[in-house]
Amino acid sequence: MQREFKVYAREGEPCPRCGRAIVRSVVAGRGTFHCPRCQRAPRIGFP
């Protein structure tokens, strides 16, 4: 089943959408993988 994931456990490999390297981060003690270009952090603040 894990082969179906687009970026899980693919640190350093190119993002299938944009080609930028996938990065691994630790959130709440667990590893998570994402593309820093395609999945940016939400903007928090006042308009």
PDB file of N, H, CA, C and O in Angstrom:
ATOM      1  N   MET A   1       0.809  -1.191   0.000  1.00  0.00           N
ATOM      2  CA  MET A   1       0.000   0.000   0.000  1.00  0.00           C
ATOM      3  C   MET A   1       0.858   1.263   0.000  1.00  0.00           C
ATOM      4  O   MET A   1       0.473   2.255  -0.620  1.00  0.00           O
ATOM      5  N   GLN A   2       2.008   1.260   0.675  1.00  0.00           N
ATOM      6  H   GLN A   2       2.321   0.455   1.179  1.00  0.00           H
ATOM      7  CA  GLN A   2       2.810   2.469   0.754  1.00  0.00           C
ATOM      8  C   GLN A   2       3.336   2.925  -0.598  1.00  0.00           C
ATOM      9  O   GLN A   2       3.681   4.097  -0.749  1.00  0.00           O
ATOM     10  N   ARG A   3       3.408   2.062  -1.561  1.00  0.00           N
ATOM     11  H   ARG A   3       3.128   1.110  -1.438  1.00  0.00           H
ATOM     12  CA  ARG A   3       3.846   2.473  -2.897  1.00  0.00           C
ATOM     13  C   ARG A   3       2.846   3.418  -3.552  1.00  0.00           C
ATOM     14  O   ARG A   3       3.194   4.140  -4.485  1.00  0.00           O
ATOM     15  N   GLU A   4       1.603   3.417  -3.067  1.00  0.00           N
ATOM     16  H   GLU A   4       1.321   2.829  -2.308  1.00  0.00           H
ATOM     17  CA  GLU A   4       0.577   4.286  -3.622  1.00  0.00           C
ATOM     18  C   GLU A   4       0.743   5.733  -3.177  1.00  0.00           C
ATOM     19  O   GLU A   4       0.223   6.638  -3.830  1.00  0.00           O
ATOM     20  N   PHE A   5       1.462   5.972  -2.073  1.00  0.00           N
ATOM     21  H   PHE A   5       1.885   5.238  -1.543  1.00  0.00           H
ATOM     22  CA  PHE A   5       1.659   7.336  -1.594  1.00  0.00           C
ATOM     23  C   PHE A   5       2.597   8.082  -2.537  1.00  0.00           C
ATOM     24  O   PHE A   5       3.574   7.517  -3.028  1.00  0.00           O
ATOM     25  N   LYS A   6       2.294   9.348  -2.785  1.00  0.00           N
ATOM     26  H   LYS A   6       1.500   9.807  -2.386  1.00  0.00           H
ATOM     27  CA  LYS A   6       3.098  10.142  -3.714  1.00  0.00           C
ATOM     28  C   LYS A   6       4.447  10.554  -3.135  1.00  0.00           C
ATOM     29  O   LYS A   6       5.443  10.564  -3.859  1.00  0.00           O
ATOM     30  N   VAL A   7       4.506  10.899  -1.824  1.00  0.00           N
ATOM     31  H   VAL A   7       3.697  10.890  -1.235  1.00  0.00           H
ATOM     32  CA  VAL A   7       5.755  11.387  -1.253  1.00  0.00           C
ATOM     33  C   VAL A   7       6.212  10.662   0.007  1.00  0.00           C
ATOM     34  O   VAL A   7       7.343  10.873   0.443  1.00  0.00           O
ATOM     35  N   TYR A   8       5.381   9.818   0.608  1.00  0.00           N
ATOM     36  H   TYR A   8       4.462   9.646   0.254  1.00  0.00           H
ATOM     37  CA  TYR A   8       5.755   9.148   1.857  1.00  0.00           C
ATOM     38  C   TYR A   8       7.036   8.334   1.685  1.00  0.00           C
ATOM     39  O   TYR A   8       7.162   7.544   0.750  1.00  0.00           O
ATOM     40  N   ALA A   9       7.981   8.537   2.599  1.00  0.00           N
ATOM     41  H   ALA A   9       7.878   9.179   3.359  1.00  0.00           H
ATOM     42  CA  ALA A   9       9.260   7.814   2.620  1.00  0.00           C
ATOM     43  C   ALA A   9      10.072   8.032   1.347  1.00  0.00           C
ATOM     44  O   ALA A   9      10.823   7.148   0.933  1.00  0.00           O
ATOM     45  N   ARG A  10       9.928   9.195   0.728  1.00  0.00           N
ATOM     46  H   ARG A  10       9.318   9.913   1.064  1.00  0.00           H
ATOM     47  CA  ARG A  10      10.674   9.505  -0.494  1.00  0.00           C
ATOM     48  C   ARG A  10      11.549  10.748  -0.313  1.00  0.00           C
ATOM     49  O   ARG A  10      11.716  11.542  -1.238  1.00  0.00           O
ATOM     50  N   GLU A  11      12.103  10.902   0.888  1.00  0.00           N
ATOM     51  H   GLU A  11      11.967  10.257   1.639  1.00  0.00           H
ATOM     52  CA  GLU A  11      12.952  12.049   1.186  1.00  0.00           C
ATOM     53  C   GLU A  11      14.095  12.152   0.180  1.00  0.00           C
ATOM     54  O   GLU A  11      14.788  11.171  -0.089  1.00  0.00           O
ATOM     55  N   GLY A  12      14.283  13.348  -0.371  1.00  0.00           N
ATOM     56  H   GLY A  12      13.720  14.145  -0.152  1.00  0.00           H
ATOM     57  CA  GLY A  12      15.356  13.583  -1.330  1.00  0.00           C
ATOM     58  C   GLY A  12      14.982  13.281  -2.766  1.00  0.00           C
ATOM     59  O   GLY A  12      15.666  13.730  -3.685  1.00  0.00           O
ATOM     60  N   GLU A  13      13.920  12.537  -2.980  1.00  0.00           N
ATOM     61  H   GLU A  13      13.364  12.172  -2.233  1.00  0.00           H
ATOM     62  CA  GLU A  13      13.480  12.235  -4.343  1.00  0.00           C
ATOM     63  C   GLU A  13      12.690  13.419  -4.892  1.00  0.00           C
ATOM     64  O   GLU A  13      12.185  14.232  -4.118  1.00  0.00           O
ATOM     65  N   PRO A  14      12.576  13.529  -6.212  1.00  0.00           N
ATOM     66  CA  PRO A  14      11.841  14.658  -6.777  1.00  0.00           C
ATOM     67  C   PRO A  14      10.333  14.545  -6.561  1.00  0.00           C
ATOM     68  O   PRO A  14       9.762  13.456  -6.620  1.00  0.00           O
ATOM     69  N   CYS A  15       9.708  15.683  -6.313  1.00  0.00           N
ATOM     70  H   CYS A  15      10.171  16.568  -6.265  1.00  0.00           H
ATOM     71  CA  CYS A  15       8.253  15.752  -6.183  1.00  0.00           C
ATOM     72  C   CYS A  15       7.638  15.371  -7.529  1.00  0.00           C
ATOM     73  O   CYS A  15       8.102  15.849  -8.564  1.00  0.00           O
ATOM     74  N   PRO A  16       6.612  14.528  -7.542  1.00  0.00           N
ATOM     75  CA  PRO A  16       6.000  14.133  -8.815  1.00  0.00           C
ATOM     76  C   PRO A  16       5.286  15.290  -9.512  1.00  0.00           C
ATOM     77  O   PRO A  16       4.999  15.204 -10.707  1.00  0.00           O
ATOM     78  N   ARG A  17       4.998  16.357  -8.793  1.00  0.00           N
ATOM     79  H   ARG A  17       5.231  16.427  -7.823  1.00  0.00           H
ATOM     80  CA  ARG A  17       4.285  17.496  -9.376  1.00  0.00           C
ATOM     81  C   ARG A  17       5.232  18.570  -9.926  1.00  0.00           C
ATOM     82  O   ARG A  17       5.045  19.053 -11.043  1.00  0.00           O
ATOM     83  N   CYS A  18       6.272  18.949  -9.119  1.00  0.00           N
ATOM     84  H   CYS A  18       6.424  18.557  -8.211  1.00  0.00           H
ATOM     85  CA  CYS A  18       7.121  20.072  -9.536  1.00  0.00           C
ATOM     86  C   CYS A  18       8.598  19.719  -9.696  1.00  0.00           C
ATOM     87  O   CYS A  18       9.349  20.483 -10.302  1.00  0.00           O
ATOM     88  N   GLY A  19       9.024  18.582  -9.164  1.00  0.00           N
ATOM     89  H   GLY A  19       8.414  17.961  -8.672  1.00  0.00           H
ATOM     90  CA  GLY A  19      10.413  18.172  -9.315  1.00  0.00           C
ATOM     91  C   GLY A  19      11.347  18.586  -8.185  1.00  0.00           C
ATOM     92  O   GLY A  19      12.496  18.145  -8.148  1.00  0.00           O
ATOM     93  N   ARG A  20      10.880  19.419  -7.268  1.00  0.00           N
ATOM     94  H   ARG A  20       9.947  19.777  -7.298  1.00  0.00           H
ATOM     95  CA  ARG A  20      11.710  19.828  -6.132  1.00  0.00           C
ATOM     96  C   ARG A  20      11.863  18.644  -5.175  1.00  0.00           C
ATOM     97  O   ARG A  20      10.993  17.774  -5.123  1.00  0.00           O
ATOM     98  N   ALA A  21      12.954  18.607  -4.424  1.00  0.00           N
ATOM     99  H   ALA A  21      13.660  19.314  -4.467  1.00  0.00           H
ATOM    100  CA  ALA A  21      13.227  17.488  -3.517  1.00  0.00           C
ATOM    101  C   ALA A  21      12.219  17.423  -2.369  1.00  0.00           C
ATOM    102  O   ALA A  21      11.866  18.443  -1.778  1.00  0.00           O
ATOM    103  N   ILE A  22      11.766  16.216  -2.065  1.00  0.00           N
ATOM    104  H   ILE A  22      12.052  15.387  -2.545  1.00  0.00           H
ATOM    105  CA  ILE A  22      10.869  15.965  -0.941  1.00  0.00           C
ATOM    106  C   ILE A  22      11.678  16.084   0.346  1.00  0.00           C
ATOM    107  O   ILE A  22      12.812  15.611   0.412  1.00  0.00           O
ATOM    108  N   VAL A  23      11.100  16.712   1.367  1.00  0.00           N
ATOM    109  H   VAL A  23      10.179  17.096   1.313  1.00  0.00           H
ATOM    110  CA  VAL A  23      11.783  16.859   2.652  1.00  0.00           C
ATOM    111  C   VAL A  23      11.022  16.114   3.744  1.00  0.00           C
ATOM    112  O   VAL A  23       9.818  15.881   3.639  1.00  0.00           O
ATOM    113  N   ARG A  24      11.755  15.747   4.794  1.00  0.00           N
ATOM    114  H   ARG A  24      12.734  15.936   4.879  1.00  0.00           H
ATOM    115  CA  ARG A  24      11.153  15.070   5.947  1.00  0.00           C
ATOM    116  C   ARG A  24      11.205  16.019   7.127  1.00  0.00           C
ATOM    117  O   ARG A  24      12.233  16.644   7.386  1.00  0.00           O
ATOM    118  N   SER A  25      10.101  16.127   7.838  1.00  0.00           N
ATOM    119  H   SER A  25       9.265  15.619   7.628  1.00  0.00           H
ATOM    120  CA  SER A  25      10.009  16.939   9.046  1.00  0.00           C
ATOM    121  C   SER A  25       9.452  16.075  10.162  1.00  0.00           C
ATOM    122  O   SER A  25       8.800  15.063   9.905  1.00  0.00           O
ATOM    123  N   VAL A  26       9.707  16.473  11.400  1.00  0.00           N
ATOM    124  H   VAL A  26      10.236  17.296  11.609  1.00  0.00           H
ATOM    125  CA  VAL A  26       9.136  15.772  12.546  1.00  0.00           C
ATOM    126  C   VAL A  26       8.066  16.671  13.154  1.00  0.00           C
ATOM    127  O   VAL A  26       8.345  17.802  13.553  1.00  0.00           O
ATOM    128  N   VAL A  27       6.843  16.159  13.220  1.00  0.00           N
ATOM    129  H   VAL A  27       6.617  15.240  12.895  1.00  0.00           H
ATOM    130  CA  VAL A  27       5.709  16.879  13.781  1.00  0.00           C
ATOM    131  C   VAL A  27       5.109  16.007  14.878  1.00  0.00           C
ATOM    132  O   VAL A  27       4.711  14.869  14.628  1.00  0.00           O
ATOM    133  N   ALA A  28       5.047  16.543  16.083  1.00  0.00           N
ATOM    134  H   ALA A  28       5.370  17.467  16.285  1.00  0.00           H
ATOM    135  CA  ALA A  28       4.509  15.807  17.230  1.00  0.00           C
ATOM    136  C   ALA A  28       5.205  14.453  17.411  1.00  0.00           C
ATOM    137  O   ALA A  28       4.575  13.456  17.766  1.00  0.00           O
ATOM    138  N   GLY A  29       6.516  14.442  17.157  1.00  0.00           N
ATOM    139  H   GLY A  29       7.027  15.251  16.868  1.00  0.00           H
ATOM    140  CA  GLY A  29       7.286  13.228  17.358  1.00  0.00           C
ATOM    141  C   GLY A  29       7.184  12.200  16.244  1.00  0.00           C
ATOM    142  O   GLY A  29       7.727  11.101  16.364  1.00  0.00           O
ATOM    143  N   ARG A  30       6.501  12.538  15.170  1.00  0.00           N
ATOM    144  H   ARG A  30       6.060  13.430  15.072  1.00  0.00           H
ATOM    145  CA  ARG A  30       6.341  11.596  14.050  1.00  0.00           C
ATOM    146  C   ARG A  30       6.889  12.213  12.775  1.00  0.00           C
ATOM    147  O   ARG A  30       6.814  13.427  12.581  1.00  0.00           O
ATOM    148  N   GLY A  31       7.434  11.387  11.918  1.00  0.00           N
ATOM    149  H   GLY A  31       7.496  10.402  12.075  1.00  0.00           H
ATOM    150  CA  GLY A  31       7.973  11.868  10.656  1.00  0.00           C
ATOM    151  C   GLY A  31       6.872  12.129   9.644  1.00  0.00           C
ATOM    152  O   GLY A  31       5.897  11.381   9.558  1.00  0.00           O
ATOM    153  N   THR A  32       7.040  13.196   8.883  1.00  0.00           N
ATOM    154  H   THR A  32       7.831  13.803   8.953  1.00  0.00           H
ATOM    155  CA  THR A  32       6.108  13.502   7.808  1.00  0.00           C
ATOM    156  C   THR A  32       6.913  13.993   6.612  1.00  0.00           C
ATOM    157  O   THR A  32       7.979  14.585   6.781  1.00  0.00           O
ATOM    158  N   PHE A  33       6.421  13.757   5.432  1.00  0.00           N
ATOM    159  H   PHE A  33       5.555  13.276   5.294  1.00  0.00           H
ATOM    160  CA  PHE A  33       7.128  14.102   4.208  1.00  0.00           C
ATOM    161  C   PHE A  33       6.270  15.046   3.384  1.00  0.00           C
ATOM    162  O   PHE A  33       5.050  14.897   3.320  1.00  0.00           O
ATOM    163  N   HIS A  34       6.923  16.031   2.748  1.00  0.00           N
ATOM    164  H   HIS A  34       7.914  16.152   2.800  1.00  0.00           H
ATOM    165  CA  HIS A  34       6.180  16.962   1.909  1.00  0.00           C
ATOM    166  C   HIS A  34       7.116  17.672   0.940  1.00  0.00           C
ATOM    167  O   HIS A  34       8.338  17.633   1.083  1.00  0.00           O
ATOM    168  N   CYS A  35       6.515  18.314  -0.039  1.00  0.00           N
ATOM    169  H   CYS A  35       5.523  18.346  -0.155  1.00  0.00           H
ATOM    170  CA  CYS A  35       7.253  19.149  -0.978  1.00  0.00           C
ATOM    171  C   CYS A  35       7.121  20.589  -0.488  1.00  0.00           C
ATOM    172  O   CYS A  35       6.000  21.077  -0.344  1.00  0.00           O
ATOM    173  N   PRO A  36       8.235  21.286  -0.228  1.00  0.00           N
ATOM    174  CA  PRO A  36       8.149  22.651   0.282  1.00  0.00           C
ATOM    175  C   PRO A  36       7.552  23.643  -0.716  1.00  0.00           C
ATOM    176  O   PRO A  36       7.116  24.721  -0.312  1.00  0.00           O
ATOM    177  N   ARG A  37       7.522  23.316  -1.972  1.00  0.00           N
ATOM    178  H   ARG A  37       7.877  22.441  -2.300  1.00  0.00           H
ATOM    179  CA  ARG A  37       6.928  24.211  -2.966  1.00  0.00           C
ATOM    180  C   ARG A  37       5.432  23.946  -3.117  1.00  0.00           C
ATOM    181  O   ARG A  37       4.643  24.892  -3.131  1.00  0.00           O
ATOM    182  N   CYS A  38       5.035  22.714  -3.229  1.00  0.00           N
ATOM    183  H   CYS A  38       5.675  21.946  -3.218  1.00  0.00           H
ATOM    184  CA  CYS A  38       3.627  22.379  -3.485  1.00  0.00           C
ATOM    185  C   CYS A  38       2.762  22.415  -2.230  1.00  0.00           C
ATOM    186  O   CYS A  38       1.559  22.660  -2.322  1.00  0.00           O
ATOM    187  N   GLN A  39       3.345  22.176  -1.069  1.00  0.00           N
ATOM    188  H   GLN A  39       4.322  21.977  -0.994  1.00  0.00           H
ATOM    189  CA  GLN A  39       2.571  22.146   0.167  1.00  0.00           C
ATOM    190  C   GLN A  39       3.176  23.134   1.159  1.00  0.00           C
ATOM    191  O   GLN A  39       3.893  22.751   2.084  1.00  0.00           O
ATOM    192  N   ARG A  40       2.879  24.383   0.952  1.00  0.00           N
ATOM    193  H   ARG A  40       2.296  24.695   0.201  1.00  0.00           H
ATOM    194  CA  ARG A  40       3.416  25.438   1.811  1.00  0.00           C
ATOM    195  C   ARG A  40       2.621  25.548   3.099  1.00  0.00           C
ATOM    196  O   ARG A  40       1.471  25.116   3.178  1.00  0.00           O
ATOM    197  N   ALA A  41       3.251  26.130   4.099  1.00  0.00           N
ATOM    198  H   ALA A  41       4.185  26.480   4.034  1.00  0.00           H
ATOM    199  CA  ALA A  41       2.577  26.359   5.381  1.00  0.00           C
ATOM    200  C   ALA A  41       1.474  27.393   5.185  1.00  0.00           C
ATOM    201  O   ALA A  41       1.628  28.322   4.392  1.00  0.00           O
ATOM    202  N   PRO A  42       0.368  27.239   5.899  1.00  0.00           N
ATOM    203  CA  PRO A  42      -0.716  28.221   5.767  1.00  0.00           C
ATOM    204  C   PRO A  42      -0.283  29.579   6.299  1.00  0.00           C
ATOM    205  O   PRO A  42       0.513  29.670   7.234  1.00  0.00           O
ATOM    206  N   ARG A  43      -0.812  30.620   5.694  1.00  0.00           N
ATOM    207  H   ARG A  43      -1.458  30.546   4.935  1.00  0.00           H
ATOM    208  CA  ARG A  43      -0.522  31.984   6.155  1.00  0.00           C
ATOM    209  C   ARG A  43      -1.400  32.284   7.358  1.00  0.00           C
ATOM    210  O   ARG A  43      -2.619  32.123   7.312  1.00  0.00           O
ATOM    211  N   ILE A  44      -0.773  32.715   8.415  1.00  0.00           N
ATOM    212  H   ILE A  44       0.217  32.846   8.452  1.00  0.00           H
ATOM    213  CA  ILE A  44      -1.507  33.049   9.634  1.00  0.00           C
ATOM    214  C   ILE A  44      -1.265  34.529   9.931  1.00  0.00           C
ATOM    215  O   ILE A  44      -0.128  35.000   9.914  1.00  0.00           O
ATOM    216  N   GLY A  45      -2.321  35.232  10.197  1.00  0.00           N
ATOM    217  H   GLY A  45      -3.244  34.850  10.211  1.00  0.00           H
ATOM    218  CA  GLY A  45      -2.171  36.649  10.508  1.00  0.00           C
ATOM    219  C   GLY A  45      -3.444  37.400  10.188  1.00  0.00           C
ATOM    220  O   GLY A  45      -4.484  36.813   9.890  1.00  0.00           O
ATOM    221  N   PHE A  46      -3.336  38.678  10.255  1.00  0.00           N
ATOM    222  H   PHE A  46      -2.491  39.155  10.497  1.00  0.00           H
ATOM    223  CA  PHE A  46      -4.490  39.526   9.980  1.00  0.00           C
ATOM    224  C   PHE A  46      -4.424  40.046   8.551  1.00  0.00           C
ATOM    225  O   PHE A  46      -3.337  40.285   8.025  1.00  0.00           O
ATOM    226  N   PRO A  47      -5.578  40.219   7.925  1.00  0.00           N
ATOM    227  CA  PRO A  47      -5.587  40.702   6.530  1.00  0.00           C
ATOM    228  C   PRO A  47      -5.060  42.101   6.377  1.00  0.00           C
ATOM    229  O   PRO A  47      -5.012  42.624   5.264  1.00  0.00           O
TER     230      PRO A  47
END
